[in-house]
Amino acid sequence: MNNVRGIREEELTWMEFERDFRKNYLSKRYYDDRERELYAMNMGSMTVEKYTSIFLELFRYVPYIKEEKVKIQRFFNGFLVAFKDKIEFYEPRPLEEYIRKLKHYYEQSKNKTES
C-alpha cells in the first residue's frame, strides 16, 4: 500500500481525503469564486433539477451559512418570478420542502405550455 503523509490508504476515510484535498489544492480564490456564483445564481431557463443541482453543489463551498432560513432565502431568491409568486416564504421550513414545491410548480407550468 502507498503511504501519503504517513497515512495508509485503507485507514483514510473519504471525508478525510476530501478535507485534505480541498485544504491543499483549492485556493481561497476558488472558494470565493464559487461563493460569488452562488449569490449571482438565477434559475433563468434552467430546469428545476439543473437549478437545484447547481445550487446544492455551489452551496458546499459556502460553509459559513449554517442557518436553514438563510439557505432557503438564497435558494428562493434565484427562482423565476412566476414561481416566487406561488411559493410563499413565511417561516423557515426544510430546504427540501422548497425544492419539492418548486418542482411541483415547474411541472405544472411545463404541462400548461405543452397543452
C-alpha positions in Angstrom: 0.0 0.0 0.0 1.0 3.6 -0.7 1.6 5.9 2.2 0.7 9.6 1.7 1.7 11.9 4.6 2.1 8.8 6.7 -1.5 7.7 6.3 -2.2 4.2 5.0 -4.9 4.2 2.2 -7.1 1.7 4.0 -7.2 4.0 7.0 -8.2 7.1 5.1 -11.9 7.9 5.0 -13.4 9.7 2.1 -14.2 12.7 4.3 -10.6 12.9 5.4 -9.4 12.7 1.8 -11.9 15.3 0.7 -10.9 17.7 3.5 -7.2 17.3 2.9 -7.6 17.7 -0.9 -9.6 20.9 -0.5 -7.2 22.3 2.0 -4.1 21.5 -0.1 -5.4 22.0 -3.7 -8.3 24.5 -3.7 -7.4 28.1 -3.1 -9.2 30.8 -1.2 -9.9 32.4 -4.6 -11.6 29.2 -5.8 -13.9 29.3 -2.8 -14.6 33.0 -3.2 -15.5 32.4 -6.9 -17.9 29.6 -6.0 -19.5 31.9 -3.4 -19.9 34.7 -5.9 -21.5 32.2 -8.3 -24.0 31.1 -5.7 -25.0 34.6 -4.8 -25.4 35.6 -8.5 -27.2 32.4 -9.5 -30.7 32.7 -11.0 -32.9 29.9 -12.4 -33.3 31.6 -15.8 -34.1 28.9 -18.4 -32.7 26.1 -16.3 -34.8 23.1 -15.3 -35.6 22.7 -11.6 -33.3 19.7 -11.5 -30.4 21.7 -13.0 -31.0 24.7 -10.8 -31.2 22.6 -7.7 -28.2 20.6 -8.6 -26.0 23.6 -9.3 -27.3 25.4 -6.2 -26.5 22.5 -3.9 -23.1 22.0 -5.5 -22.1 25.6 -5.1 -23.6 25.7 -1.6 -20.9 23.2 -0.4 -18.3 26.0 -0.9 -20.1 28.4 1.5 -19.8 26.5 4.8 -20.3 29.6 7.0 -24.1 29.6 6.1 -25.5 27.2 8.6 -28.9 28.6 9.3 -31.7 26.9 7.3 -33.6 30.2 6.8 -30.6 31.8 5.1 -30.1 28.7 2.8 -33.8 28.8 1.8 -33.7 32.6 1.2 -30.7 32.2 -1.1 -32.4 29.3 -3.0 -35.7 31.2 -3.2 -34.0 34.4 -4.5 -32.9 32.6 -7.6 -36.4 31.5 -8.6 -38.2 32.8 -11.6 -40.8 35.4 -10.6 -43.6 33.1 -11.7 -42.5 30.6 -9.1 -41.8 33.1 -6.4 -45.4 34.3 -6.6 -46.7 30.7 -6.0 -44.3 29.7 -3.3 -44.7 31.6 -0.1 -41.8 32.3 2.2 -43.2 33.0 5.6 -41.3 30.8 8.0 -38.3 28.6 7.8 -39.0 25.1 6.6 -36.6 22.5 5.4 -34.9 23.3 2.1 -36.1 20.0 0.7 -39.7 21.3 1.1 -38.9 24.3 -1.1 -37.2 22.1 -3.6 -40.3 19.9 -3.7 -42.6 22.8 -4.2 -40.5 24.3 -6.9 -40.5 21.0 -8.8 -44.3 20.8 -8.4 -45.0 24.3 -9.8 -42.3 23.8 -12.5 -44.0 20.6 -13.7 -47.4 22.4 -13.7 -46.1 25.2 -15.8 -44.5 22.7 -18.2 -47.7 20.8 -18.6 -49.6 24.1 -19.3 -47.2 25.1 -22.1 -47.3 21.6 -23.6 -51.2 21.6 -23.7 
